[in-house]
Structure formats: structure tokens, C-alpha cells
Amino acid sequence: MTVLILTSEEDVTADMVVLRLHEAGVPVVRLDPADLTSGVALSGEYVQGVSRGHLSVAGRLVSMNGLRSVWVRRPGLAASRAAEPSAWLTEEASQALYGMLRATDARWMNHPDAARRARHKPWQLRLAQLSGLPVPATLITTFPQAARDFAERFPDLVVKPVSGAHPQEPPRAVPTSRVAPDTDFTAVAFGPTLLQRRVAKRADIRLTVVGEQLLAARKAVAADADPDDVDVRFAPSASLWLPVDVPPRVAAAVHAYMKSAELAYGAFDFAEDVDGIWWFLECNQSGQFGFVELDTGQPIARTIARWLAGGSGETCSPAGGTQRSVI
């Protein structure tokens, strides 16, 4: 049976998993929905109570009934590279492809419905609270006065986007920034603004979850670091990511989050404060992991490959230490 990976052509993160699948002799097909009708073809038949579906990718014909798993990594917009792209063709192609795939017995990483819901930051914050994860005081508002009142209650704030990357081409990452003490907040009336109490952190935590497996990494913040450098993606640092134990309470809460979110994969970001508390910042349902694996040596790609191949993943301790590898 075949593993189907839906992602863009240039995706080094997916490349790492494809390599592990090839090493294990697991058939894998990789396609970008953007190539539908131009390099990718599909067909589905529903006759006398029987359904059959096929995909053609680079001349290779794949039965949809023969799919063991589907990894929705970072797919492009369906049919966006067709000879004559249009919003209508995109909707038609998207419904055809994902509708056929939904009808298979393949398991998903992650299911499109769960993935779409999981991208909503307000939903994430509430689910984290309900799951038992500490969440910094947060306000999402278009009321300037509400923002001013919140800033009085929590004078040290950061501002971040509600939705994530700016949808320009290519997408532009919008950094989390510290809010100046004299900010007036009048501008929040022009668009939803997310304000959050700044965590005086001593480390950043990236916790990658694959099925039941937890692989956590920690990057220490230098004692003389500029407090305005709040976003680990942009802050200058000589520190490497290192494997770290997951506190039992955090592990239990993360498992609860994943179960409620119906996710098979999640990349959690936490800020560790001086008391060792891991404060939940977000969970990216398709987050990168290559940079963590390169620094720590943790077998994240291999664990994902094993899950996609039909296993539960490597047997890892909460610290991310590998006990056994079979793929």
C-alpha cells in the first residue's frame, strides 16, 4: 500500500520523510494539488455500490483504494498551475481531489477538517486552557479601549498576528513584537489585534508530537539577551536546540489537546519562564521540524515515516529518547 504526500515541490521537510520511507521500502507518491490538470490527473467511479479512484502523477497510476495514509504537509492551491487557472477550477479540483480521498480508508496526518480548525488561534488558546496548559493572558480585540484596559492590567505585552503568515507571495512571516509602553491602541479598530502578556523566558521549547510520541527540544535564552527579541525565529542566538524532558503534566495536557483537536501531528511552541513553567504559545498543525532534528538528532522524520507506514511511531520517552526503531 502507498503513502500519499500532498505538498509543494520544494519542501525539504517532506524530503526528509520521503527518504525514510524509501529506505524502508514503503511505496510513496508525492504530489502538489496545484498541478491538477497539468501533470496530475484523477478519476473516480461510483457504480453499483462500488467505488474506484485513481491518481496519475508523473506517469504513475495509483489506486486510491490502495492508499494507507495521506500526509497533508503544505499543499498548493488546487489547479492553481493549470493552463487556464480560475477560482471555479480551483473549487472543482479541490472538491474532486479531497472528496475522493476522504472516501478512502487511508488515515490522515492531518485530516483536512481538523487541520482547518486547528489553524484558528482563538480556538487553540481555548483548547489549551481546557486541556490544562498554562496560557499567558491574551486579548484579541478591535476595541481600542479594551486594549488600553488590558495594557493597564498587563503592562508588559507583545503583539502578534491572529492568523500567522501574511498571505503575500511568497508568504511573509510576521514577527511577534514587544508593545511600547506609550502605545495608544487606536489602530486596533482597523483589524483584530492579538495582545499577550510577555513571558520573561529563560528558554524556548519546541515540542513535536507524532501520534503518541513526544519529542521536545529546548533552546536557552542568553542571560544578556535583549528583552525586545521575543520571537525565537528572528532573535540572534548562538544556542542550539537540545533534547529535553517533557514534564508529566505537560505531556498529559498535550495528549489531551491532540485528542480533542483530532490531530496526528502538531508542533507546539512554549516559553519556559524562570520558574520552569511551560507557557503555551501555539500549536502549528503543519509546523517545520527539520531545524530541530538537525540540532538534536531526534528521529522526527523517521517517526513520521513510521506513522505514515502504518505503525504508531518509534517508541520514544517523553524526553524524545529513542528506545527502538523499526523503520
C-alpha positions in Angstrom: 0.0 0.0 0.0 1.1 3.5 -0.8 1.7 6.7 1.3 0.4 9.9 -0.4 2.1 13.1 0.5 0.4 16.4 -0.5 2.9 19.2 -0.6 4.7 21.7 -2.7 7.6 20.7 -5.0 10.2 22.4 -2.8 9.7 21.1 0.7 12.9 20.0 2.4 10.9 18.9 5.4 8.9 16.4 3.3 12.1 15.3 1.6 13.4 14.1 4.9 10.4 11.8 5.4 10.3 10.6 1.8 13.9 9.5 2.3 13.0 7.4 5.4 10.1 5.9 3.5 12.3 4.9 0.6 14.8 3.4 3.0 12.1 1.2 4.5 10.8 0.1 1.1 7.4 1.8 1.6 5.8 3.0 -1.7 5.3 6.7 -1.7 3.7 9.2 -4.1 4.2 12.9 -3.7 2.0 15.5 -5.5 1.1 19.1 -5.3 -2.7 19.7 -5.8 -1.6 22.9 -7.7 -0.6 20.6 -10.6 -4.0 19.2 -11.1 -5.0 19.1 -14.8 -1.3 19.9 -15.6 0.8 16.9 -14.7 -1.6 15.4 -12.3 -4.9 13.7 -13.3 -7.6 12.0 -11.3 -10.6 9.8 -11.8 -13.3 8.4 -9.5 -16.1 5.9 -10.4 -19.1 5.0 -8.3 -21.1 2.2 -9.9 -23.4 -0.5 -8.4 -22.3 0.2 -4.9 -18.6 0.0 -5.7 -16.2 3.0 -5.8 -12.9 3.1 -7.5 -10.5 6.0 -7.7 -7.1 6.7 -9.4 -4.4 9.3 -9.4 -1.9 9.8 -12.2 1.3 11.5 -11.1 4.2 11.9 -13.5 3.0 8.9 -15.5 2.5 6.7 -12.4 -1.0 5.4 -11.8 -2.0 5.0 -8.2 -5.2 3.4 -6.8 -6.9 5.5 -4.1 -8.2 2.3 -2.5 -4.5 1.3 -2.1 -3.6 4.3 0.0 -2.5 3.5 3.5 -2.1 7.1 4.6 -2.3 10.7 3.4 0.1 13.4 4.8 -1.3 16.9 4.1 2.0 18.6 4.5 1.9 22.0 2.7 -0.1 21.5 -0.5 -0.6 24.3 -3.0 -4.0 25.6 -4.1 -5.7 23.0 -6.3 -5.2 23.6 -10.0 -3.5 26.9 -9.5 -0.9 26.0 -12.1 -3.4 24.8 -14.7 -3.2 26.1 -18.2 -6.1 28.4 -17.5 -6.5 28.7 -13.7 -9.6 30.2 -12.2 -11.4 30.3 -8.8 -14.0 28.0 -10.3 -11.5 25.4 -11.5 -9.8 25.5 -8.1 -13.0 24.8 -6.3 -13.9 22.0 -8.7 -10.4 20.4 -8.5 -10.3 20.7 -4.7 -13.7 19.1 -4.2 -12.8 16.3 -6.6 -9.4 15.5 -5.0 -10.2 15.9 -1.4 -13.7 14.4 -1.8 -12.3 11.2 -3.3 -9.5 11.0 -0.7 -12.0 11.4 2.1 -13.9 8.4 0.9 -10.8 6.1 1.2 -9.8 4.1 4.3 -6.5 5.9 4.5 -5.6 7.6 7.7 -4.7 11.3 7.7 -1.9 13.4 9.0 -3.8 15.7 9.5 -7.4 15.3 8.3 -8.4 18.5 6.3 -11.3 19.3 8.6 -9.1 19.0 11.8 -6.3 20.9 10.1 -8.5 23.8 9.1 -10.0 24.1 12.6 -6.6 23.8 14.2 -5.2 26.9 12.4 -7.6 29.2 14.3 -5.5 30.9 17.1 -8.5 31.8 19.4 -9.7 28.1 19.2 -6.1 27.0 20.0 -5.9 29.2 23.1 -9.2 28.0 24.5 -8.4 24.3 23.8 -5.1 24.7 25.5 -6.8 26.1 28.6 -9.3 23.3 28.6 -6.5 20.7 28.2 -4.6 22.1 31.2 -1.8 24.0 29.6 -0.8 27.4 31.0 -1.7 30.2 28.6 -0.4 33.8 29.0 -3.1 36.4 29.5 -4.3 37.2 26.0 -6.7 39.6 24.3 -7.9 39.6 20.7 -9.9 42.8 20.0 -10.9 45.6 17.7 -11.9 47.8 20.7 -9.2 50.4 21.4 -10.4 50.9 24.9 -10.4 47.2 25.6 -6.7 47.1 24.5 -5.9 50.1 26.8 -7.6 48.5 29.8 -5.7 45.2 29.1 -2.4 47.1 28.9 -3.1 48.7 32.3 -3.7 45.2 33.8 -0.7 43.7 32.0 1.8 46.5 31.3 4.4 44.2 29.5 2.8 43.0 26.3 3.6 41.6 22.9 1.6 41.8 19.7 1.3 39.0 17.2 -0.9 38.2 14.2 -4.1 36.2 14.7 -3.7 34.2 11.5 0.0 33.7 11.1 2.0 34.4 7.9 0.9 37.3 5.7 -0.7 35.9 2.6 1.6 37.6 0.1 3.6 35.5 -2.5 5.8 34.2 -1.2 4.2 34.3 2.3 5.9 36.7 4.7 6.4 35.7 8.3 5.1 38.4 10.7 7.3 38.5 13.9 5.9 38.7 17.4 6.9 42.2 18.7 7.0 43.9 22.1 4.4 46.6 22.6 5.8 50.1 23.5 4.7 51.4 26.9 3.2 54.6 25.4 1.1 52.8 22.7 -2.2 54.5 22.1 -4.0 51.4 20.6 -6.3 53.5 18.4 -5.2 51.4 15.4 -6.6 48.2 16.7 -10.0 49.4 15.4 -8.8 48.7 11.9 -8.3 45.0 12.4 -8.3 42.2 15.0 -5.2 42.6 17.2 -3.8 39.9 19.4 -2.1 41.2 22.6 -0.5 38.8 25.0 1.4 39.1 28.3 5.1 38.8 27.6 6.7 35.8 29.3 10.1 36.6 30.7 11.5 33.4 29.4 14.7 31.6 30.0 14.2 29.2 27.1 12.1 28.4 24.1 10.5 25.0 23.8 9.5 23.2 20.6 7.5 20.0 21.3 6.9 17.9 18.2 4.0 15.4 18.5 3.7 12.4 16.2 0.8 10.2 17.1 1.5 9.3 20.7 5.2 10.2 20.5 6.6 13.4 22.1 9.9 14.8 21.0 10.8 18.0 22.8 13.7 20.4 22.3 14.9 23.4 24.3 16.8 26.5 23.2 18.2 28.5 26.1 17.9 32.3 26.1 21.1 34.1 27.0 21.2 36.0 30.3 22.1 39.2 28.5 19.6 38.8 25.7 17.6 41.9 24.6 14.1 41.6 26.1 12.7 43.1 22.9 13.9 40.0 21.0 10.8 38.0 21.8 10.4 35.9 18.6 12.8 33.0 18.6 12.6 32.9 14.8 14.3 36.3 14.5 16.2 36.7 17.7 20.0 36.4 17.4 21.3 33.4 19.3 24.3 31.1 19.4 22.4 28.5 21.3 21.5 25.1 19.8 18.2 23.2 20.3 18.8 20.4 22.7 16.6 17.4 23.7 14.7 18.0 26.9 12.4 16.0 29.2 8.7 16.8 29.0 7.1 17.5 32.4 4.5 14.8 33.1 1.7 17.4 33.5 2.6 19.0 30.2 2.7 15.6 28.5 -0.8 14.7 29.8 -2.2 18.1 28.7 -0.6 17.9 25.3 -2.1 14.4 24.7 -5.5 15.8 25.8 -5.0 18.7 23.3 -4.1 16.4 20.4 -7.1 14.1 21.1 -9.6 16.9 21.3 -8.1 18.5 18.2 -8.1 15.2 16.3 -4.6 15.8 15.2 -2.0 13.1 14.4 0.8 15.7 14.1 1.4 19.0 16.0 4.4 21.3 16.6 3.9 23.1 19.9 5.7 26.3 20.9 6.2 27.1 24.6 8.0 29.8 26.5 9.7 28.5 29.6 9.8 31.1 32.5 12.3 31.4 35.3 10.1 29.1 37.4 10.3 26.3 34.8 6.7 26.7 33.7 6.0 26.0 30.1 3.6 28.6 28.8 1.6 27.6 25.7 2.0 29.9 22.7 0.6 28.0 19.8 0.3 24.6 18.1 1.1 24.5 14.4 -0.6 21.5 12.8 1.9 21.5 9.9 5.0 23.1 11.6 8.5 22.6 10.4 10.8 20.1 12.3 13.9 19.9 10.2 15.8 22.5 12.2 15.1 20.7 15.4 16.2 17.3 14.0 19.4 18.7 12.7 20.4 20.2 16.0 19.2 17.5 18.3 19.5 14.3 16.3 15.9 13.4 17.3 14.4 11.0 14.8 11.4 13.1 13.9 11.4 12.3 10.2 11.7 8.6 10.9 8.9 8.7 13.5 6.6 10.4 11.0 7.6 7.9 8.3 6.7 5.0 10.6 3.4 6.5 11.5 2.6 7.0 7.8 3.7 3.5 7.0 1.1 2.2 9.5 3.0 2.0 12.8 2.5 4.0 15.9 5.9 5.7 15.6 9.1 4.9 17.3 8.8 4.2 21.0 10.1 7.4 22.5 10.2 8.6 26.0 8.7 12.0 26.8 12.2 13.3 26.6 12.4 12.2 23.0 14.9 9.5 23.6 14.5 6.6 21.1 14.1 3.2 22.6 13.5 1.3 19.4 13.5 2.0 15.7 11.9 -0.3 13.1 11.9 2.0 10.0 
